[in-house]
Amino acid sequence: MKISVDLSLYPLRDGYVEPIRAFIAAISACENIEVQRNRISTQVFGEYDMVMNAIQRCLKETFEKEGTFVMISKILNTDRT
């Protein structure tokens, strides 16, 4: 099943730009998914397992490395690319 996920990441600290860029770079480097970004969110498209595994892996790395964040996501069970 293909899905579309809209992600917004909010670091709860000063200096928030670099951690957001690092997260986007990490998720963009994942294979077999498509990543599009705009000024307020990042969209991830692809097969359910690939997308969810990429988000889980990259978000865990971000939490462990960068500290406290809020992640807002919207998940659609269709490919909206």
Number of C-alpha atoms within 10 A of each C-alpha: 9 15 20 22 23 18 19 14 19 15 19 12 10 6 9 14 10 11 19 18 10 14 19 20 13 17 21 19 14 17 10 13 16 17 21 13 13 7 5 9 15 18 20 25 24 21 18 19 12 17 23 17 12 21 19 13 13 21 18 12 14 19 15 10 10 18 12 13 17 11 11 11 14 10 15 13 12 15 15 13 12
